[in-house]
Amino acid sequence: NMKNSPNLLLIDDDIELCNLLGEYLTAEGFRYTPVHDGQTALDVASKQHFDLIILDVMLPQRSGFDVLKTLRLTDQTPVIMLTAK
């Protein structure tokens, strides 16, 4: 039952990588919402509950660290930082 599956917010500007990660997550029984920039991520996170956030460091408009700092003002959802560095 996908309704009771953990719900992830996947924040990465690499759309291909999001699609690939999404395939793995879905196969493992997770639901996920992909977003591709920091501001959209903050908007989505403020309106919906997520069990985990996967957050890329390098994003257009706002860095992943900036997004995390802003999220932490109101939200304690666990975050995994994703980076190529």
C-alpha positions in Angstrom: 0.0 0.0 0.0 1.8 3.1 -1.3 -0.3 5.4 0.9 1.5 4.2 4.0 4.9 4.2 2.3 7.6 6.7 3.5 7.3 10.0 1.7 10.5 11.6 0.4 11.3 15.0 -1.0 14.0 14.7 -3.6 15.7 18.0 -4.3 18.2 18.0 -7.2 18.6 20.1 -10.4 19.8 17.0 -12.3 16.5 15.8 -13.8 18.0 12.5 -15.1 19.5 11.7 -11.7 16.1 12.5 -10.0 14.5 10.1 -12.4 17.0 7.3 -11.7 16.8 7.8 -7.9 13.1 7.9 -8.3 13.1 4.5 -10.0 15.1 3.0 -7.1 13.0 4.6 -4.5 9.7 3.5 -6.0 11.1 -0.1 -6.4 11.9 -0.1 -2.7 8.4 1.1 -1.8 9.0 4.8 -1.2 6.8 7.6 -2.5 8.8 10.7 -3.6 8.3 14.2 -4.9 11.0 15.6 -7.2 11.8 19.3 -7.2 14.7 20.9 -9.1 15.5 24.2 -7.3 15.8 25.4 -3.8 12.9 27.9 -3.6 10.4 25.4 -5.0 11.7 22.9 -2.5 11.0 25.2 0.4 7.5 26.0 -0.9 6.7 22.3 -1.3 8.2 21.4 2.1 6.1 24.0 3.8 2.9 22.6 2.5 3.4 18.8 2.8 4.8 16.4 5.3 7.9 14.3 4.3 9.6 11.6 6.2 13.0 12.3 4.7 14.5 15.0 2.5 17.3 14.2 0.0 19.0 17.5 -0.7 21.6 18.3 -3.3 24.2 20.9 -2.3 24.6 22.5 -5.7 21.2 24.0 -6.8 20.2 27.0 -8.9 19.0 30.1 -7.0 19.7 28.9 -3.5 22.4 26.4 -2.4 21.4 23.2 -0.6 23.0 24.6 2.6 20.9 27.7 2.3 17.8 25.6 1.8 18.7 23.5 4.8 19.3 26.5 7.0 15.9 27.9 6.0 14.2 24.5 6.5 15.6 24.2 10.0 13.9 27.4 11.2 10.5 25.5 11.1 11.1 21.9 10.1 13.0 19.0 11.8 12.6 16.4 9.0 15.7 14.3 8.6 17.9 15.5 5.6 20.5 13.6 3.6 22.8 15.9 1.8 23.7 14.7 -1.7 26.8 16.0 -3.4 29.3 15.2 -6.1 32.1 16.9 -4.2 
